[in-house]
């Protein structure tokens, strides 16, 4: 397992130590749990693309490409 050293503001470090004590965990285990929780919640929710992007299904009929109307030429 990797060993990391990092610098934190004193108030943040004190808060983390207090929270770890409250739940009866060593500081390193508590911080690891927080990081794992953050990593898991950073993923797309289950079914997100089906709900939000359902129109991208294989049977979605793509609109036909239309020929653009001619544009008048610019006389510069």
N, CA, C, O and CB atoms as a CASP TS submission, in Angstrom:
PFRMAT TS
TARGET T0000
AUTHOR 0000-0000-0000
METHOD Language model
MODEL 1
PARENT N/A
ATOM      1  N   UNK     1       0.860  -1.167   0.000  1.00  0.00           N
ATOM      2  CA  UNK     1       0.000   0.000   0.000  1.00  0.00           C
ATOM      3  C   UNK     1       0.906   1.228   0.000  1.00  0.00           C
ATOM      4  O   UNK     1       1.932   1.253   0.679  1.00  0.00           O
ATOM      5  CB  UNK     1      -0.978  -0.001   1.231  1.00  0.00           C
ATOM      6  N   UNK     2       0.522   2.231  -0.756  1.00  0.00           N
ATOM      7  CA  UNK     2       1.314   3.453  -0.858  1.00  0.00           C
ATOM      8  C   UNK     2       1.203   4.273   0.422  1.00  0.00           C
ATOM      9  O   UNK     2       0.190   4.241   1.121  1.00  0.00           O
ATOM     10  CB  UNK     2       0.862   4.287  -2.065  1.00  0.00           C
ATOM     11  N   UNK     3       2.262   4.998   0.704  1.00  0.00           N
ATOM     12  CA  UNK     3       2.296   5.888   1.866  1.00  0.00           C
ATOM     13  C   UNK     3       2.392   7.310   1.331  1.00  0.00           C
ATOM     14  O   UNK     3       3.317   7.626   0.583  1.00  0.00           O
ATOM     15  CB  UNK     3       3.504   5.548   2.838  1.00  0.00           C
ATOM     16  N   UNK     4       1.451   8.169   1.702  1.00  0.00           N
ATOM     17  CA  UNK     4       1.430   9.551   1.225  1.00  0.00           C
ATOM     18  C   UNK     4       1.581  10.512   2.387  1.00  0.00           C
ATOM     19  O   UNK     4       1.073  10.275   3.483  1.00  0.00           O
ATOM     20  CB  UNK     4       0.134   9.844   0.459  1.00  0.00           C
ATOM     21  N   UNK     5       2.278  11.587   2.130  1.00  0.00           N
ATOM     22  CA  UNK     5       2.348  12.703   3.077  1.00  0.00           C
ATOM     23  C   UNK     5       1.706  13.897   2.388  1.00  0.00           C
ATOM     24  O   UNK     5       1.964  14.144   1.210  1.00  0.00           O
ATOM     25  CB  UNK     5       3.842  13.016   3.521  1.00  0.00           C
ATOM     26  N   UNK     6       0.889  14.625   3.095  1.00  0.00           N
ATOM     27  CA  UNK     6       0.299  15.818   2.508  1.00  0.00           C
ATOM     28  C   UNK     6       0.124  16.885   3.567  1.00  0.00           C
ATOM     29  O   UNK     6       0.051  16.600   4.763  1.00  0.00           O
ATOM     30  CB  UNK     6      -1.043  15.495   1.847  1.00  0.00           C
ATOM     31  N   UNK     7       0.060  18.097   3.107  1.00  0.00           N
ATOM     32  CA  UNK     7      -0.092  19.237   3.999  1.00  0.00           C
ATOM     33  C   UNK     7      -1.524  19.718   3.948  1.00  0.00           C
ATOM     34  O   UNK     7      -2.086  19.909   2.869  1.00  0.00           O
ATOM     35  CB  UNK     7       0.881  20.373   3.624  1.00  0.00           C
ATOM     36  N   UNK     8      -2.116  19.914   5.119  1.00  0.00           N
ATOM     37  CA  UNK     8      -3.488  20.390   5.250  1.00  0.00           C
ATOM     38  C   UNK     8      -3.508  21.590   6.183  1.00  0.00           C
ATOM     39  O   UNK     8      -2.658  21.705   7.066  1.00  0.00           O
ATOM     40  CB  UNK     8      -4.422  19.267   5.775  1.00  0.00           C
ATOM     41  N   UNK     9      -4.461  22.476   5.997  1.00  0.00           N
ATOM     42  CA  UNK     9      -4.625  23.537   6.989  1.00  0.00           C
ATOM     43  C   UNK     9      -4.922  22.900   8.349  1.00  0.00           C
ATOM     44  O   UNK     9      -5.583  21.865   8.432  1.00  0.00           O
ATOM     45  CB  UNK     9      -5.767  24.525   6.574  1.00  0.00           C
ATOM     46  N   UNK    10      -4.421  23.537   9.411  1.00  0.00           N
ATOM     47  CA  UNK    10      -4.576  22.975  10.758  1.00  0.00           C
ATOM     48  C   UNK    10      -6.029  22.691  11.115  1.00  0.00           C
ATOM     49  O   UNK    10      -6.330  21.653  11.705  1.00  0.00           O
ATOM     50  CB  UNK    10      -3.985  23.917  11.780  1.00  0.00           C
ATOM     51  N   UNK    11      -6.926  23.599  10.766  1.00  0.00           N
ATOM     52  CA  UNK    11      -8.330  23.398  11.138  1.00  0.00           C
ATOM     53  C   UNK    11      -8.936  22.194  10.426  1.00  0.00           C
ATOM     54  O   UNK    11      -9.753  21.479  11.006  1.00  0.00           O
ATOM     55  CB  UNK    11      -9.143  24.647  10.820  1.00  0.00           C
ATOM     56  N   UNK    12      -8.545  21.968   9.182  1.00  0.00           N
ATOM     57  CA  UNK    12      -9.055  20.805   8.451  1.00  0.00           C
ATOM     58  C   UNK    12      -8.502  19.512   9.060  1.00  0.00           C
ATOM     59  O   UNK    12      -9.242  18.548   9.253  1.00  0.00           O
ATOM     60  CB  UNK    12      -8.680  20.898   6.948  1.00  0.00           C
ATOM     61  N   UNK    13      -7.218  19.497   9.358  1.00  0.00           N
ATOM     62  CA  UNK    13      -6.607  18.310   9.966  1.00  0.00           C
ATOM     63  C   UNK    13      -7.233  18.014  11.325  1.00  0.00           C
ATOM     64  O   UNK    13      -7.516  16.859  11.642  1.00  0.00           O
ATOM     65  CB  UNK    13      -5.087  18.501  10.115  1.00  0.00           C
ATOM     66  N   UNK    14      -7.449  19.051  12.126  1.00  0.00           N
ATOM     67  CA  UNK    14      -8.075  18.855  13.439  1.00  0.00           C
ATOM     68  C   UNK    14      -9.486  18.299  13.297  1.00  0.00           C
ATOM     69  O   UNK    14      -9.885  17.408  14.047  1.00  0.00           O
ATOM     70  CB  UNK    14      -8.110  20.177  14.221  1.00  0.00           C
ATOM     71  N   UNK    15     -10.235  18.820  12.341  1.00  0.00           N
ATOM     72  CA  UNK    15     -11.600  18.334  12.110  1.00  0.00           C
ATOM     73  C   UNK    15     -11.616  16.876  11.689  1.00  0.00           C
ATOM     74  O   UNK    15     -12.455  16.100  12.145  1.00  0.00           O
ATOM     75  CB  UNK    15     -12.288  19.180  11.052  1.00  0.00           C
ATOM     76  N   UNK    16     -10.678  16.501  10.808  1.00  0.00           N
ATOM     77  CA  UNK    16     -10.604  15.106  10.369  1.00  0.00           C
ATOM     78  C   UNK    16     -10.247  14.184  11.537  1.00  0.00           C
ATOM     79  O   UNK    16     -10.812  13.099  11.672  1.00  0.00           O
ATOM     80  CB  UNK    16      -9.569  14.954   9.238  1.00  0.00           C
ATOM     81  N   UNK    17      -9.317  14.617  12.370  1.00  0.00           N
ATOM     82  CA  UNK    17      -8.935  13.807  13.536  1.00  0.00           C
ATOM     83  C   UNK    17     -10.131  13.611  14.479  1.00  0.00           C
ATOM     84  O   UNK    17     -10.366  12.509  14.974  1.00  0.00           O
ATOM     85  CB  UNK    17      -7.759  14.476  14.297  1.00  0.00           C
ATOM     86  N   UNK    18     -10.877  14.687  14.718  1.00  0.00           N
ATOM     87  CA  UNK    18     -12.041  14.596  15.609  1.00  0.00           C
ATOM     88  C   UNK    18     -13.102  13.658  15.034  1.00  0.00           C
ATOM     89  O   UNK    18     -13.669  12.841  15.759  1.00  0.00           O
ATOM     90  CB  UNK    18     -12.646  15.993  15.845  1.00  0.00           C
ATOM     91  N   UNK    19     -13.371  13.776  13.732  1.00  0.00           N
ATOM     92  CA  UNK    19     -14.378  12.918  13.103  1.00  0.00           C
ATOM     93  C   UNK    19     -13.941  11.452  13.145  1.00  0.00           C
ATOM     94  O   UNK    19     -14.759  10.563  13.380  1.00  0.00           O
ATOM     95  CB  UNK    19     -14.627  13.359  11.644  1.00  0.00           C
ATOM     96  N   UNK    20     -12.645  11.204  12.915  1.00  0.00           N
ATOM     97  CA  UNK    20     -12.132   9.826  12.968  1.00  0.00           C
ATOM     98  C   UNK    20     -12.286   9.254  14.371  1.00  0.00           C
ATOM     99  O   UNK    20     -12.652   8.089  14.533  1.00  0.00           O
ATOM    100  CB  UNK    20     -10.647   9.776  12.536  1.00  0.00           C
ATOM    101  N   UNK    21     -12.009  10.068  15.384  1.00  0.00           N
ATOM    102  CA  UNK    21     -12.168   9.609  16.769  1.00  0.00           C
ATOM    103  C   UNK    21     -13.623   9.276  17.069  1.00  0.00           C
ATOM    104  O   UNK    21     -13.911   8.283  17.737  1.00  0.00           O
ATOM    105  CB  UNK    21     -11.660  10.675  17.751  1.00  0.00           C
ATOM    106  N   UNK    22     -14.541  10.106  16.576  1.00  0.00           N
ATOM    107  CA  UNK    22     -15.976   9.880  16.823  1.00  0.00           C
ATOM    108  C   UNK    22     -16.434   8.522  16.314  1.00  0.00           C
ATOM    109  O   UNK    22     -17.241   7.848  16.955  1.00  0.00           O
ATOM    110  CB  UNK    22     -16.806  10.978  16.163  1.00  0.00           C
ATOM    111  N   UNK    23     -15.911   8.123  15.155  1.00  0.00           N
ATOM    112  CA  UNK    23     -16.333   6.837  14.583  1.00  0.00           C
ATOM    113  C   UNK    23     -15.398   5.699  14.970  1.00  0.00           C
ATOM    114  O   UNK    23     -15.586   4.562  14.538  1.00  0.00           O
ATOM    115  CB  UNK    23     -16.410   6.939  13.069  1.00  0.00           C
ATOM    116  N   UNK    24     -14.387   6.005  15.786  1.00  0.00           N
ATOM    117  CA  UNK    24     -13.498   4.969  16.296  1.00  0.00           C
ATOM    118  C   UNK    24     -12.558   4.384  15.272  1.00  0.00           C
ATOM    119  O   UNK    24     -12.242   3.196  15.329  1.00  0.00           O
ATOM    120  CB  UNK    24     -14.293   3.885  16.875  1.00  0.00           C
ATOM    121  N   UNK    25     -12.101   5.201  14.327  1.00  0.00           N
ATOM    122  CA  UNK    25     -11.179   4.723  13.297  1.00  0.00           C
ATOM    123  C   UNK    25      -9.867   5.495  13.357  1.00  0.00           C
ATOM    124  O   UNK    25      -9.840   6.648  13.785  1.00  0.00           O
ATOM    125  CB  UNK    25     -11.811   4.854  11.900  1.00  0.00           C
ATOM    126  N   UNK    26      -8.789   4.863  12.931  1.00  0.00           N
ATOM    127  CA  UNK    26      -7.543   5.616  12.767  1.00  0.00           C
ATOM    128  C   UNK    26      -7.743   6.680  11.676  1.00  0.00           C
ATOM    129  O   UNK    26      -8.556   6.508  10.768  1.00  0.00           O
ATOM    130  CB  UNK    26      -6.349   4.656  12.404  1.00  0.00           C
ATOM    131  N   UNK    27      -7.006   7.751  11.779  1.00  0.00           N
ATOM    132  CA  UNK    27      -7.158   8.851  10.830  1.00  0.00           C
ATOM    133  C   UNK    27      -6.975   8.392   9.385  1.00  0.00           C
ATOM    134  O   UNK    27      -7.746   8.782   8.509  1.00  0.00           O
ATOM    135  CB  UNK    27      -6.163   9.954  11.148  1.00  0.00           C
ATOM    136  N   UNK    28      -5.972   7.578   9.136  1.00  0.00           N
ATOM    137  CA  UNK    28      -5.712   7.138   7.762  1.00  0.00           C
ATOM    138  C   UNK    28      -6.879   6.327   7.201  1.00  0.00           C
ATOM    139  O   UNK    28      -7.245   6.504   6.040  1.00  0.00           O
ATOM    140  CB  UNK    28      -4.428   6.308   7.707  1.00  0.00           C
ATOM    141  N   UNK    29      -7.464   5.448   7.999  1.00  0.00           N
ATOM    142  CA  UNK    29      -8.600   4.645   7.534  1.00  0.00           C
ATOM    143  C   UNK    29      -9.815   5.533   7.287  1.00  0.00           C
ATOM    144  O   UNK    29     -10.556   5.329   6.325  1.00  0.00           O
ATOM    145  CB  UNK    29      -8.945   3.543   8.561  1.00  0.00           C
ATOM    146  N   UNK    30     -10.017   6.518   8.157  1.00  0.00           N
ATOM    147  CA  UNK    30     -11.154   7.425   8.001  1.00  0.00           C
ATOM    148  C   UNK    30     -11.027   8.234   6.710  1.00  0.00           C
ATOM    149  O   UNK    30     -11.990   8.361   5.955  1.00  0.00           O
ATOM    150  CB  UNK    30     -11.260   8.369   9.213  1.00  0.00           C
ATOM    151  N   UNK    31      -9.834   8.782   6.460  1.00  0.00           N
ATOM    152  CA  UNK    31      -9.623   9.571   5.239  1.00  0.00           C
ATOM    153  C   UNK    31      -9.757   8.683   4.005  1.00  0.00           C
ATOM    154  O   UNK    31     -10.320   9.109   2.997  1.00  0.00           O
ATOM    155  CB  UNK    31      -8.232  10.251   5.261  1.00  0.00           C
ATOM    156  N   UNK    32      -9.250   7.467   4.074  1.00  0.00           N
ATOM    157  CA  UNK    32      -9.387   6.528   2.954  1.00  0.00           C
ATOM    158  C   UNK    32     -10.860   6.256   2.658  1.00  0.00           C
ATOM    159  O   UNK    32     -11.255   6.200   1.493  1.00  0.00           O
ATOM    160  CB  UNK    32      -8.653   5.206   3.262  1.00  0.00           C
ATOM    161  N   UNK    33     -11.668   6.087   3.690  1.00  0.00           N
ATOM    162  CA  UNK    33     -13.109   5.859   3.494  1.00  0.00           C
ATOM    163  C   UNK    33     -13.754   7.075   2.823  1.00  0.00           C
ATOM    164  O   UNK    33     -14.602   6.922   1.943  1.00  0.00           O
ATOM    165  CB  UNK    33     -13.808   5.562   4.851  1.00  0.00           C
ATOM    166  N   UNK    34     -13.358   8.266   3.232  1.00  0.00           N
ATOM    167  CA  UNK    34     -13.901   9.475   2.599  1.00  0.00           C
ATOM    168  C   UNK    34     -13.521   9.546   1.121  1.00  0.00           C
ATOM    169  O   UNK    34     -14.350   9.882   0.274  1.00  0.00           O
ATOM    170  CB  UNK    34     -13.398  10.732   3.329  1.00  0.00           C
ATOM    171  N   UNK    35     -12.271   9.228   0.821  1.00  0.00           N
ATOM    172  CA  UNK    35     -11.823   9.262  -0.575  1.00  0.00           C
ATOM    173  C   UNK    35     -12.534   8.215  -1.416  1.00  0.00           C
ATOM    174  O   UNK    35     -12.924   8.491  -2.551  1.00  0.00           O
ATOM    175  CB  UNK    35     -10.315   9.050  -0.655  1.00  0.00           C
ATOM    176  N   UNK    36     -12.708   7.014  -0.871  1.00  0.00           N
ATOM    177  CA  UNK    36     -13.432   5.964  -1.606  1.00  0.00           C
ATOM    178  C   UNK    36     -14.881   6.352  -1.841  1.00  0.00           C
ATOM    179  O   UNK    36     -15.431   6.108  -2.915  1.00  0.00           O
ATOM    180  CB  UNK    36     -13.370   4.636  -0.847  1.00  0.00           C
ATOM    181  N   UNK    37     -15.495   6.956  -0.835  1.00  0.00           N
ATOM    182  CA  UNK    37     -16.882   7.399  -0.979  1.00  0.00           C
ATOM    183  C   UNK    37     -16.986   8.456  -2.070  1.00  0.00           C
ATOM    184  O   UNK    37     -17.911   8.422  -2.881  1.00  0.00           O
ATOM    185  CB  UNK    37     -17.419   7.953   0.356  1.00  0.00           C
ATOM    186  N   UNK    38     -16.051   9.384  -2.094  1.00  0.00           N
ATOM    187  CA  UNK    38     -16.046  10.431  -3.118  1.00  0.00           C
ATOM    188  C   UNK    38     -15.867   9.832  -4.505  1.00  0.00           C
ATOM    189  O   UNK    38     -16.532  10.242  -5.456  1.00  0.00           O
ATOM    190  CB  UNK    38     -14.937  11.453  -2.838  1.00  0.00           C
ATOM    191  N   UNK    39     -14.973   8.869  -4.616  1.00  0.00           N
ATOM    192  CA  UNK    39     -14.714   8.251  -5.919  1.00  0.00           C
ATOM    193  C   UNK    39     -15.947   7.510  -6.421  1.00  0.00           C
ATOM    194  O   UNK    39     -16.241   7.540  -7.616  1.00  0.00           O
ATOM    195  CB  UNK    39     -13.519   7.289  -5.831  1.00  0.00           C
ATOM    196  N   UNK    40     -16.670   6.847  -5.525  1.00  0.00           N
ATOM    197  CA  UNK    40     -17.861   6.100  -5.935  1.00  0.00           C
ATOM    198  C   UNK    40     -18.990   7.026  -6.350  1.00  0.00           C
ATOM    199  O   UNK    40     -19.740   6.705  -7.271  1.00  0.00           O
ATOM    200  CB  UNK    40     -18.329   5.192  -4.811  1.00  0.00           C
ATOM    201  N   UNK    41     -19.126   8.163  -5.692  1.00  0.00           N
ATOM    202  CA  UNK    41     -20.218   9.074  -6.026  1.00  0.00           C
ATOM    203  C   UNK    41     -19.890   9.933  -7.229  1.00  0.00           C
ATOM    204  O   UNK    41     -20.763  10.636  -7.738  1.00  0.00           O
ATOM    205  CB  UNK    41     -20.545   9.956  -4.845  1.00  0.00           C
ATOM    206  N   UNK    42     -18.646   9.895  -7.698  1.00  0.00           N
ATOM    207  CA  UNK    42     -18.262  10.703  -8.852  1.00  0.00           C
ATOM    208  C   UNK    42     -18.615  10.013 -10.170  1.00  0.00           C
ATOM    209  O   UNK    42     -18.343  10.561 -11.239  1.00  0.00           O
ATOM    210  CB  UNK    42     -16.768  11.002  -8.806  1.00  0.00           C
ATOM    211  N   UNK    43     -19.203   8.848 -10.115  1.00  0.00           N
ATOM    212  CA  UNK    43     -19.550   8.111 -11.323  1.00  0.00           C
ATOM    213  C   UNK    43     -20.946   8.508 -11.795  1.00  0.00           C
ATOM    214  O   UNK    43     -21.739   9.074 -11.044  1.00  0.00           O
ATOM    215  CB  UNK    43     -19.474   6.590 -11.073  1.00  0.00           C
ATOM    216  N   UNK    44     -21.222   8.197 -13.051  1.00  0.00           N
ATOM    217  CA  UNK    44     -22.555   8.469 -13.587  1.00  0.00           C
ATOM    218  C   UNK    44     -23.563   7.588 -12.868  1.00  0.00           C
ATOM    219  O   UNK    44     -23.285   6.413 -12.629  1.00  0.00           O
ATOM    220  CB  UNK    44     -22.605   8.227 -15.125  1.00  0.00           C
ATOM    221  N   UNK    45     -24.712   8.117 -12.522  1.00  0.00           N
ATOM    222  CA  UNK    45     -25.740   7.297 -11.874  1.00  0.00           C
ATOM    223  C   UNK    45     -26.188   6.159 -12.788  1.00  0.00           C
ATOM    224  O   UNK    45     -26.172   6.294 -14.011  1.00  0.00           O
ATOM    225  CB  UNK    45     -26.949   8.163 -11.480  1.00  0.00           C
ATOM    226  N   UNK    46     -26.584   5.049 -12.193  1.00  0.00           N
ATOM    227  CA  UNK    46     -27.042   3.895 -12.964  1.00  0.00           C
ATOM    228  C   UNK    46     -28.244   4.309 -13.813  1.00  0.00           C
ATOM    229  O   UNK    46     -29.185   4.918 -13.304  1.00  0.00           O
ATOM    230  CB  UNK    46     -27.409   2.701 -12.023  1.00  0.00           C
ATOM    231  N   UNK    47     -28.213   3.986 -15.083  1.00  0.00           N
ATOM    232  CA  UNK    47     -29.311   4.295 -15.987  1.00  0.00           C
ATOM    233  C   UNK    47     -29.343   5.726 -16.479  1.00  0.00           C
ATOM    234  O   UNK    47     -30.295   6.116 -17.155  1.00  0.00           O
ATOM    235  CB  UNK    47     -30.584   3.996 -15.325  1.00  0.00           C
ATOM    236  N   UNK    48     -28.321   6.533 -16.161  1.00  0.00           N
ATOM    237  CA  UNK    48     -28.321   7.954 -16.533  1.00  0.00           C
ATOM    238  C   UNK    48     -28.468   8.133 -18.040  1.00  0.00           C
ATOM    239  O   UNK    48     -29.320   8.894 -18.498  1.00  0.00           O
ATOM    240  CB  UNK    48     -27.031   8.633 -16.051  1.00  0.00           C
ATOM    241  N   UNK    49     -27.639   7.435 -18.807  1.00  0.00           N
ATOM    242  CA  UNK    49     -27.666   7.639 -20.252  1.00  0.00           C
ATOM    243  C   UNK    49     -28.943   7.117 -20.885  1.00  0.00           C
ATOM    244  O   UNK    49     -29.389   7.649 -21.902  1.00  0.00           O
ATOM    245  CB  UNK    49     -26.475   6.972 -20.891  1.00  0.00           C
ATOM    246  N   UNK    50     -29.534   6.090 -20.304  1.00  0.00           N
ATOM    247  CA  UNK    50     -30.815   5.603 -20.821  1.00  0.00           C
ATOM    248  C   UNK    50     -31.909   6.634 -20.601  1.00  0.00           C
ATOM    249  O   UNK    50     -32.764   6.836 -21.464  1.00  0.00           O
ATOM    250  CB  UNK    50     -31.199   4.274 -20.154  1.00  0.00           C
ATOM    251  N   UNK    51     -31.882   7.294 -19.431  1.00  0.00           N
ATOM    252  CA  UNK    51     -32.917   8.286 -19.117  1.00  0.00           C
ATOM    253  C   UNK    51     -32.698   9.595 -19.863  1.00  0.00           C
ATOM    254  O   UNK    51     -33.634  10.155 -20.433  1.00  0.00           O
ATOM    255  CB  UNK    51     -32.953   8.552 -17.619  1.00  0.00           C
ATOM    256  N   UNK    52     -31.471  10.076 -19.858  1.00  0.00           N
ATOM    257  CA  UNK    52     -31.197  11.397 -20.402  1.00  0.00           C
ATOM    258  C   UNK    52     -30.901  11.342 -21.895  1.00  0.00           C
ATOM    259  O   UNK    52     -31.280  12.250 -22.634  1.00  0.00           O
ATOM    260  CB  UNK    52     -30.035  12.032 -19.667  1.00  0.00           C
ATOM    261  N   UNK    53     -30.237  10.303 -22.338  1.00  0.00           N
ATOM    262  CA  UNK    53     -29.827  10.216 -23.739  1.00  0.00           C
ATOM    263  C   UNK    53     -30.503   9.035 -24.425  1.00  0.00           C
ATOM    264  O   UNK    53     -29.917   8.433 -25.325  1.00  0.00           O
ATOM    265  CB  UNK    53     -28.299  10.090 -23.846  1.00  0.00           C
ATOM    266  N   UNK    54     -31.699   8.698 -24.027  1.00  0.00           N
ATOM    267  CA  UNK    54     -32.406   7.551 -24.594  1.00  0.00           C
ATOM    268  C   UNK    54     -32.605   7.639 -26.087  1.00  0.00           C
ATOM    269  O   UNK    54     -32.754   6.625 -26.768  1.00  0.00           O
ATOM    270  CB  UNK    54     -33.727   7.400 -23.940  1.00  0.00           C
ATOM    271  N   UNK    55     -32.607   8.865 -26.596  1.00  0.00           N
ATOM    272  CA  UNK    55     -32.804   9.035 -28.034  1.00  0.00           C
ATOM    273  C   UNK    55     -31.590   8.546 -28.819  1.00  0.00           C
ATOM    274  O   UNK    55     -31.652   8.469 -30.046  1.00  0.00           O
ATOM    275  CB  UNK    55     -33.084  10.502 -28.362  1.00  0.00           C
ATOM    276  N   UNK    56     -30.496   8.216 -28.148  1.00  0.00           N
ATOM    277  CA  UNK    56     -29.306   7.728 -28.831  1.00  0.00           C
ATOM    278  C   UNK    56     -29.321   6.212 -28.999  1.00  0.00           C
ATOM    279  O   UNK    56     -28.286   5.609 -29.283  1.00  0.00           O
ATOM    280  CB  UNK    56     -28.066   8.148 -28.073  1.00  0.00           C
ATOM    281  N   UNK    57     -30.480   5.597 -28.826  1.00  0.00           N
ATOM    282  CA  UNK    57     -30.575   4.153 -28.965  1.00  0.00           C
ATOM    283  C   UNK    57     -30.352   3.747 -30.423  1.00  0.00           C
ATOM    284  O   UNK    57     -30.508   4.573 -31.323  1.00  0.00           O
ATOM    285  CB  UNK    57     -31.945   3.650 -28.466  1.00  0.00           C
ATOM    286  N   UNK    58     -29.990   2.491 -30.663  1.00  0.00           N
ATOM    287  CA  UNK    58     -29.699   2.037 -32.031  1.00  0.00           C
ATOM    288  C   UNK    58     -30.883   2.186 -32.983  1.00  0.00           C
ATOM    289  O   UNK    58     -30.675   2.333 -34.187  1.00  0.00           O
ATOM    290  CB  UNK    58     -29.264   0.593 -32.006  1.00  0.00           C
ATOM    291  N   UNK    59     -32.108   2.153 -32.487  1.00  0.00           N
ATOM    292  CA  UNK    59     -33.271   2.258 -33.381  1.00  0.00           C
ATOM    293  C   UNK    59     -33.716   3.714 -33.593  1.00  0.00           C
ATOM    294  O   UNK    59     -34.750   3.958 -34.215  1.00  0.00           O
ATOM    295  CB  UNK    59     -34.437   1.442 -32.815  1.00  0.00           C
ATOM    296  N   UNK    60     -32.949   4.670 -33.085  1.00  0.00           N
ATOM    297  CA  UNK    60     -33.275   6.080 -33.285  1.00  0.00           C
ATOM    298  C   UNK    60     -33.084   6.429 -34.755  1.00  0.00           C
ATOM    299  O   UNK    60     -32.010   6.217 -35.318  1.00  0.00           O
ATOM    300  CB  UNK    60     -32.398   6.993 -32.380  1.00  0.00           C
ATOM    301  N   UNK    61     -34.121   6.960 -35.363  1.00  0.00           N
ATOM    302  CA  UNK    61     -34.040   7.306 -36.779  1.00  0.00           C
ATOM    303  C   UNK    61     -33.376   8.667 -36.938  1.00  0.00           C
ATOM    304  O   UNK    61     -33.862   9.681 -36.438  1.00  0.00           O
ATOM    305  CB  UNK    61     -35.442   7.307 -37.427  1.00  0.00           C
ATOM    306  N   UNK    62     -32.273   8.660 -37.635  1.00  0.00           N
ATOM    307  CA  UNK    62     -31.525   9.899 -37.839  1.00  0.00           C
ATOM    308  C   UNK    62     -32.214  10.721 -38.927  1.00  0.00           C
ATOM    309  O   UNK    62     -32.604  10.171 -39.956  1.00  0.00           O
ATOM    310  CB  UNK    62     -30.039   9.602 -38.222  1.00  0.00           C
ATOM    311  N   UNK    63     -32.369  12.029 -38.715  1.00  0.00           N
ATOM    312  CA  UNK    63     -33.027  12.847 -39.731  1.00  0.00           C
ATOM    313  C   UNK    63     -32.195  12.890 -41.014  1.00  0.00           C
ATOM    314  O   UNK    63     -30.968  12.796 -40.985  1.00  0.00           O
ATOM    315  CB  UNK    63     -33.265  14.272 -39.202  1.00  0.00           C
ATOM    316  N   UNK    64     -32.887  13.033 -42.120  1.00  0.00           N
ATOM    317  CA  UNK    64     -32.212  13.090 -43.423  1.00  0.00           C
ATOM    318  C   UNK    64     -31.436  14.391 -43.535  1.00  0.00           C
ATOM    319  O   UNK    64     -31.838  15.425 -43.001  1.00  0.00           O
ATOM    320  CB  UNK    64     -33.234  12.964 -44.590  1.00  0.00           C
ATOM    321  N   UNK    65     -30.310  14.317 -44.243  1.00  0.00           N
ATOM    322  CA  UNK    65     -29.536  15.527 -44.505  1.00  0.00           C
ATOM    323  C   UNK    65     -30.251  16.310 -45.609  1.00  0.00           C
ATOM    324  O   UNK    65     -30.512  15.787 -46.692  1.00  0.00           O
ATOM    325  CB  UNK    65     -28.051  15.183 -44.914  1.00  0.00           C
ATOM    326  N   UNK    66     -30.553  17.543 -45.315  1.00  0.00           N
ATOM    327  CA  UNK    66     -31.238  18.389 -46.281  1.00  0.00           C
ATOM    328  C   UNK    66     -30.227  19.233 -47.042  1.00  0.00           C
ATOM    329  O   UNK    66     -29.183  19.615 -46.514  1.00  0.00           O
ATOM    330  CB  UNK    66     -32.273  19.285 -45.584  1.00  0.00           C
ATOM    331  N   UNK    67     -30.562  19.512 -48.288  1.00  0.00           N
ATOM    332  CA  UNK    67     -29.706  20.379 -49.087  1.00  0.00           C
ATOM    333  C   UNK    67     -29.964  21.809 -48.640  1.00  0.00           C
ATOM    334  O   UNK    67     -31.110  22.244 -48.529  1.00  0.00           O
ATOM    335  CB  UNK    67     -29.971  20.202 -50.626  1.00  0.00           C
ATOM    336  N   UNK    68     -28.890  22.524 -48.387  1.00  0.00           N
ATOM    337  CA  UNK    68     -29.027  23.900 -47.915  1.00  0.00           C
ATOM    338  C   UNK    68     -29.538  24.806 -49.032  1.00  0.00           C
ATOM    339  O   UNK    68     -29.248  24.586 -50.208  1.00  0.00           O
ATOM    340  CB  UNK    68     -27.684  24.420 -47.381  1.00  0.00           C
ATOM    341  N   UNK    69     -30.300  25.826 -48.648  1.00  0.00           N
ATOM    342  CA  UNK    69     -30.755  26.810 -49.615  1.00  0.00           C
ATOM    343  C   UNK    69     -29.554  27.601 -50.110  1.00  0.00           C
ATOM    344  O   UNK    69     -28.622  27.866 -49.350  1.00  0.00           O
ATOM    345  CB  UNK    69     -31.826  27.748 -48.999  1.00  0.00           C
ATOM    346  N   UNK    70     -29.577  27.979 -51.386  1.00  0.00           N
ATOM    347  CA  UNK    70     -28.444  28.759 -51.912  1.00  0.00           C
ATOM    348  C   UNK    70     -28.334  30.105 -51.191  1.00  0.00           C
ATOM    349  O   UNK    70     -29.331  30.690 -50.767  1.00  0.00           O
ATOM    350  CB  UNK    70     -28.600  28.984 -53.441  1.00  0.00           C
ATOM    351  N   UNK    71     -27.128  30.562 -51.070  1.00  0.00           N
ATOM    352  CA  UNK    71     -26.863  31.835 -50.427  1.00  0.00           C
ATOM    353  C   UNK    71     -26.440  32.819 -51.498  1.00  0.00           C
ATOM    354  O   UNK    71     -25.633  32.492 -52.368  1.00  0.00           O
ATOM    355  CB  UNK    71     -25.777  31.701 -49.321  1.00  0.00           C
ATOM    356  N   UNK    72     -26.981  34.020 -51.436  1.00  0.00           N
ATOM    357  CA  UNK    72     -26.596  35.029 -52.428  1.00  0.00           C
ATOM    358  C   UNK    72     -25.122  35.334 -52.270  1.00  0.00           C
ATOM    359  O   UNK    72     -24.605  35.432 -51.157  1.00  0.00           O
ATOM    360  CB  UNK    72     -27.444  36.326 -52.278  1.00  0.00           C
ATOM    361  N   UNK    73     -24.461  35.479 -53.391  1.00  0.00           N
ATOM    362  CA  UNK    73     -23.034  35.776 -53.322  1.00  0.00           C
ATOM    363  C   UNK    73     -22.820  37.210 -52.861  1.00  0.00           C
ATOM    364  O   UNK    73     -23.653  38.084 -53.102  1.00  0.00           O
ATOM    365  CB  UNK    73     -22.361  35.543 -54.689  1.00  0.00           C
ATOM    366  N   UNK    74     -21.722  37.435 -52.214  1.00  0.00           N
ATOM    367  CA  UNK    74     -21.401  38.772 -51.741  1.00  0.00           C
ATOM    368  C   UNK    74     -20.581  39.500 -52.791  1.00  0.00           C
ATOM    369  O   UNK    74     -19.581  38.976 -53.282  1.00  0.00           O
ATOM    370  CB  UNK    74     -20.642  38.715 -50.402  1.00  0.00           C
ATOM    371  N   UNK    75     -20.988  40.657 -53.120  1.00  0.00           N
ATOM    372  CA  UNK    75     -20.227  41.465 -54.065  1.00  0.00           C
ATOM    373  C   UNK    75     -19.384  42.441 -53.275  1.00  0.00           C
ATOM    374  O   UNK    75     -19.867  43.482 -52.828  1.00  0.00           O
ATOM    375  CB  UNK    75     -21.162  42.212 -55.063  1.00  0.00           C
ATOM    376  N   UNK    76     -18.133  42.100 -53.108  1.00  0.00           N
ATOM    377  CA  UNK    76     -17.250  42.959 -52.328  1.00  0.00           C
ATOM    378  C   UNK    76     -16.389  43.797 -53.227  1.00  0.00           C
ATOM    379  O   UNK    76     -15.577  44.586 -52.745  1.00  0.00           O
ATOM    380  CB  UNK    76     -16.383  42.141 -51.399  1.00  0.00           C
TER
END
